[in-house]
């Protein structure tokens, strides 16, 4: 069995246990993964042979310590990645979850811990999300020449590419020019980038002292 398939099933079992507070069944795992009963039963049998779980009365599943460790670790990776993609990069939750399902199988434990630490200490890394009590201004609210620090990127229009341009929470930028049609030009790492008013309104920042 592929590592990704093993992790997906064990993660699904852990999620169901977390939700229902009881041991899950093959039928519930089938519904969770949207696979056929035969396919899930075959994979469950392989995981039982591998020592990841036990099946009781042909239906009820209980994880071994080995299987629980893998499932919990995969679930944590998914949660950390989904949170980062959504809260930091501005992806919608559904898209973030889909991407996390792909990335969780390749990211290392060390990278996951570093990413979790990055998000749990926003003041040290210079970024905040909308969840805090403070309110910030969008880039449209700053005059030309203002130096700001980005604190949040929350774009419903699908602006994940902003991170590739260096526009992400914690980055220091400058408002170079405000154009007649309300678009703006910002300077990021020495490069001037034009942003439409729709995009600029989704980027929140605070003025640097």
KEDO-312718 format. One record per residue (C-alpha): y, z, x; residue in one letter; residue number from 1. Coordinates in steps of 0.05 Angstrom, whole numbers. Layout:
! residues N
Y,Z,X,A,NUM
...
! end
This chain:
! residues 209
0,0,0,X,1
70,-16,24,X,2
113,43,44,X,3
166,23,-7,X,4
115,23,-64,X,5
88,90,-43,X,6
158,120,-40,X,7
178,89,-107,X,8
119,120,-144,X,9
125,188,-111,X,10
200,188,-124,X,11
188,170,-198,X,12
139,228,-204,X,13
189,276,-173,X,14
245,251,-219,X,15
201,260,-281,X,16
182,331,-259,X,17
255,347,-246,X,18
273,321,-316,X,19
215,349,-357,X,20
200,412,-316,X,21
125,399,-321,X,22
71,356,-290,X,23
77,283,-309,X,24
26,232,-333,X,25
6,162,-313,X,26
36,137,-379,X,27
103,168,-363,X,28
104,139,-293,X,29
87,71,-324,X,30
147,76,-370,X,31
192,100,-313,X,32
175,42,-268,X,33
169,-11,-322,X,34
102,-35,-295,X,35
35,-48,-329,X,36
-13,10,-339,X,37
-65,-25,-297,X,38
-18,-35,-239,X,39
6,37,-239,X,40
-65,64,-246,X,41
-87,24,-186,X,42
-29,49,-144,X,43
-40,120,-167,X,44
-112,114,-145,X,45
-90,92,-76,X,46
-42,150,-70,X,47
-97,198,-90,X,48
-141,171,-36,X,49
-83,178,13,X,50
-76,252,-4,X,51
-8,246,-38,X,52
-29,269,-108,X,53
-86,289,-153,X,54
-103,263,-223,X,55
-131,311,-274,X,56
-171,289,-335,X,57
-154,217,-318,X,58
-81,224,-338,X,59
-41,285,-313,X,60
-13,279,-242,X,61
2,335,-193,X,62
32,322,-125,X,63
3,351,-61,X,64
53,382,-11,X,65
49,317,27,X,66
66,274,-33,X,67
120,321,-57,X,68
154,319,11,X,69
156,243,11,X,70
179,239,-62,X,71
234,291,-53,X,72
259,258,11,X,73
263,190,-23,X,74
297,219,-84,X,75
349,252,-39,X,76
362,188,-2,X,77
373,152,-68,X,78
422,205,-93,X,79
462,205,-28,X,80
466,129,-25,X,81
484,121,-98,X,82
539,173,-92,X,83
567,140,-29,X,84
566,70,-59,X,85
597,93,-124,X,86
647,147,-104,X,87
668,120,-37,X,88
660,45,-41,X,89
678,39,-114,X,90
615,6,-141,X,91
597,19,-214,X,92
540,69,-222,X,93
488,18,-246,X,94
501,-29,-187,X,95
502,30,-139,X,96
435,54,-164,X,97
404,-15,-156,X,98
430,-20,-85,X,99
406,50,-69,X,100
336,31,-92,X,101
335,-22,-38,X,102
370,17,18,X,103
331,82,9,X,104
269,53,41,X,105
305,33,105,X,106
354,89,119,X,107
331,143,168,X,108
331,217,152,X,109
383,227,207,X,110
430,175,176,X,111
420,206,107,X,112
440,275,134,X,113
501,247,168,X,114
522,209,105,X,115
512,271,62,X,116
553,312,112,X,117
608,260,110,X,118
614,267,35,X,119
607,342,32,X,120
666,353,80,X,121
721,306,53,X,122
779,345,83,X,123
752,337,153,X,124
740,263,145,X,125
806,251,108,X,126
782,226,40,X,127
776,252,-31,X,128
749,223,-95,X,129
778,227,-166,X,130
738,290,-180,X,131
788,338,-149,X,132
847,368,-186,X,133
899,330,-147,X,134
929,264,-170,X,135
946,208,-122,X,136
988,146,-127,X,137
963,75,-124,X,138
986,29,-69,X,139
1033,-4,-119,X,140
1075,60,-122,X,141
1096,60,-49,X,142
1156,23,-21,X,143
1155,-24,39,X,144
1147,11,105,X,145
1109,71,78,X,146
1050,96,119,X,147
993,123,76,X,148
922,148,80,X,149
872,120,30,X,150
839,175,-10,X,151
798,137,-61,X,152
776,66,-79,X,153
755,58,-151,X,154
755,-14,-171,X,155
721,-37,-236,X,156
729,-110,-214,X,157
676,-107,-161,X,158
716,-97,-97,X,159
660,-75,-51,X,160
685,-126,0,X,161
746,-81,13,X,162
705,-38,60,X,163
691,-100,102,X,164
767,-108,110,X,165
773,-37,134,X,166
801,-11,68,X,167
762,52,52,X,168
776,127,42,X,169
803,161,104,X,170
835,99,134,X,171
909,99,152,X,172
947,37,131,X,173
1019,14,123,X,174
1054,-21,65,X,175
1084,-82,100,X,176
1114,-120,43,X,177
1119,-120,-33,X,178
1118,-190,-62,X,179
1156,-215,-123,X,180
1093,-220,-166,X,181
1076,-147,-149,X,182
1023,-165,-98,X,183
1029,-127,-33,X,184
1014,-138,40,X,185
983,-80,78,X,186
970,-71,152,X,187
900,-47,169,X,188
879,-39,242,X,189
934,-86,264,X,190
917,-140,212,X,191
960,-159,152,X,192
921,-165,87,X,193
948,-189,20,X,194
924,-151,-42,X,195
933,-172,-114,X,196
965,-121,-160,X,197
898,-112,-196,X,198
864,-93,-131,X,199
922,-51,-104,X,200
924,-10,-168,X,201
852,12,-156,X,202
866,40,-87,X,203
894,111,-87,X,204
931,139,-27,X,205
976,194,-3,X,206
1037,188,41,X,207
1029,208,113,X,208
1078,259,140,X,209
! end
